[in-house]
C-alpha cells in the first residue's frame, strides 16, 4: 500500500484515539463521591460518545456508501462491527447517565458504577482501537484501489459540509492536539472554511 495516498481514516481516528484515552484517564481519576467531578466526567463522556456517533454515521453515509457503489458489500464487515460497537457504546452511555443520577440523588451506587464504567470503557477502547486499525489496513486498501485522492478529498468535503458548527468545534477539540504543526495549520484552514 502506498503511504503517500490520502488516508481517509487518519484524522478522525487520531481524534478518537485521543478522546477515548482522555476519557479513560479522566474516568480513572474521577472521585465519584464528588458531584462536580461526576458532572465533568459526564460532560466529557457525552463529548466522546458524540464524536464516535458522528464518525460512524458519516463513515457509513459517505466513505462506505461510495465504496459499496464501486464494490458491492465491501463495507459489510465494517458495518457489522459498527453495530456491535454502537451497542457497547449505548451501554456505556446509559451507565454514565445512571452514575450522574446516583451521584446527584446521593444513592451511594455511583462508586461501584464508576468502577464498572471504567472496566467496560477499557474493554470498549480495546475493541474500538482494533476496529480502527482494521479499517486503516483493510478498508483503506479497498478505498485506495477504487478512488483517487481527489475523489477522497471530495468525500471529506462532503462529510465536513454535513457537520453542524458545534460538531466541527468538537472534532477540532480532539483533532488539533494530535497533529504536527504544519498539518494543524492546514486543518485549521479547512475548519475555517466550514465553520
C-alpha positions in Angstrom: 0.0 0.0 0.0 1.3 3.4 -0.9 1.9 5.6 2.2 1.7 8.9 0.4 -2.0 8.5 -0.5 -4.9 10.4 1.1 -5.8 8.5 4.2 -9.5 8.9 5.0 -9.2 7.5 8.5 -6.1 9.3 9.7 -7.6 12.5 11.1 -10.8 11.1 12.6 -9.0 8.1 14.1 -6.4 10.4 15.7 -9.2 12.3 17.3 -10.9 9.2 18.5 -7.8 7.6 20.0 -7.1 10.9 21.9 -10.7 11.3 23.0 -11.0 7.7 24.3 -7.7 7.9 26.0 -8.6 11.1 27.8 -11.9 9.6 28.9 -10.2 6.5 30.3 -7.7 8.7 32.1 -10.4 11.1 33.5 -12.7 8.2 34.5 -9.8 6.6 36.4 -9.2 9.9 38.2 -12.8 10.8 39.0 -13.9 10.8 42.6 -17.4 9.5 42.1 -18.5 10.8 45.5 -17.9 14.4 44.3 -20.8 15.7 42.2 -18.7 18.3 40.4 -16.3 15.6 39.3 -19.1 13.4 38.2 -20.6 16.3 36.2 -17.2 16.8 34.5 -16.9 13.0 33.8 -20.4 13.0 32.4 -19.8 16.1 30.2 -16.6 14.5 28.8 -18.3 11.2 28.2 -21.1 12.9 26.2 -18.5 14.7 24.0 -16.5 11.5 23.3 -19.7 9.5 22.6 -20.8 12.2 20.3 -17.6 12.0 18.3 -18.0 8.3 18.0 -21.6 8.6 16.8 -20.7 11.3 14.2 -17.8 9.3 12.9 -19.8 6.0 12.4 -22.7 8.0 10.8 -20.5 9.9 8.4 -18.3 6.9 7.5 -21.3 4.9 6.6 -23.1 7.7 4.8 -20.1 8.8 2.7 -17.0 6.7 2.6 -18.6 3.2 2.9 -21.5 4.2 0.7 -19.2 5.3 -2.1 -17.1 2.1 -1.7 -20.2 -0.1 -1.8 -21.3 1.6 -5.1 -18.0 0.5 -6.7 -17.6 -2.8 -4.8 -21.0 -4.1 -3.6 -21.0 -5.2 0.1 -17.3 -4.2 0.6 -18.3 -2.4 3.8 -20.3 -5.3 5.3 -17.6 -6.2 7.9 -17.2 -2.6 9.0 -20.9 -2.0 9.3 -21.3 -5.2 11.4 -18.5 -4.0 13.6 -20.2 -0.6 14.0 -23.4 -2.3 15.1 -21.6 -4.3 17.8 -19.6 -1.2 18.9 -22.7 1.0 19.0 -24.4 -1.5 21.3 -21.5 -1.3 23.7 -21.5 2.5 23.4 -25.2 2.6 24.3 -24.5 0.5 27.4 -21.7 2.9 28.4 -24.0 5.9 27.8 -26.7 4.5 30.0 -24.2 3.7 32.7 -22.7 7.2 32.6 -26.2 8.7 33.0 -27.0 6.3 35.9 -23.8 7.4 37.6 -24.7 11.0 37.3 -28.3 10.4 38.6 -27.0 8.3 41.5 -24.4 10.9 42.5 -27.0 13.7 42.4 -29.6 11.7 44.4 -27.0 10.5 46.9 -27.9 6.9 46.3 -24.4 5.7 47.0 -24.2 3.4 44.0 -22.1 5.8 41.9 -18.7 4.5 43.2 -19.5 0.9 42.2 -21.0 2.0 38.9 -17.9 4.2 38.3 -15.6 1.2 38.7 -17.9 -0.8 36.4 -17.9 2.0 33.8 -14.1 2.2 33.9 -13.7 -1.6 33.3 -16.2 -1.5 30.5 -14.6 1.5 28.9 -11.2 -0.1 28.9 -12.8 -3.1 27.1 -14.6 -0.8 24.7 -11.4 1.2 24.0 -9.5 -2.0 23.1 -12.3 -3.2 20.8 -12.6 0.2 19.1 -8.9 0.6 18.6 -8.7 -2.8 17.0 -11.6 -1.9 14.7 -10.0 1.3 13.7 -6.7 -0.5 12.9 -8.6 -3.0 10.7 -10.2 -0.1 8.9 -6.9 1.6 8.4 -5.3 -1.6 7.0 -8.1 -3.4 5.2 -10.8 -0.9 4.3 -8.3 1.9 3.4 -6.7 -0.5 0.9 -10.0 -1.1 -0.8 -10.7 2.6 -0.8 -7.3 3.3 -2.4 -8.0 0.7 -5.0 -11.2 2.3 -6.2 -10.8 6.0 -5.6 -8.3 8.7 -6.5 -7.0 11.1 -3.9 -9.1 13.9 -5.5 -12.2 11.8 -5.0 -11.3 11.0 -1.4 -10.8 14.7 -0.7 -14.3 15.3 -2.3 -15.7 12.7 0.1 -14.1 14.6 3.0 -15.6 17.8 1.9 -19.0 16.1 1.7 -18.6 14.9 5.3 -17.4 18.3 6.5 -20.2 20.2 4.8 -22.8 18.0 6.6 -21.5 18.7 10.1 -23.1 21.2 12.4 -20.9 24.0 13.6 -20.8 22.7 17.2 -19.8 19.3 15.9 -16.9 20.9 13.9 -15.8 22.6 17.1 -16.0 19.3 19.0 -13.9 17.5 16.4 -11.3 20.3 16.5 -11.0 19.9 20.2 -9.8 16.4 19.8 -8.0 16.6 16.4 -5.8 19.7 16.8 -3.7 18.5 19.7 -2.8 15.4 17.7 -1.4 17.0 14.5 2.1 18.2 13.8 2.3 22.0 13.4 2.2 22.1 9.6 -0.8 19.7 9.4 -2.5 21.6 12.2 -2.3 24.8 10.2 -3.7 23.1 7.2 -6.5 21.6 9.2 -7.3 24.9 10.9 -7.6 26.4 7.4 -10.0 23.7 6.4 -12.0 24.1 9.6 -12.3 27.9 9.0 -13.8 27.2 5.6 -16.6 25.1 7.1 -17.1 26.8 10.5 
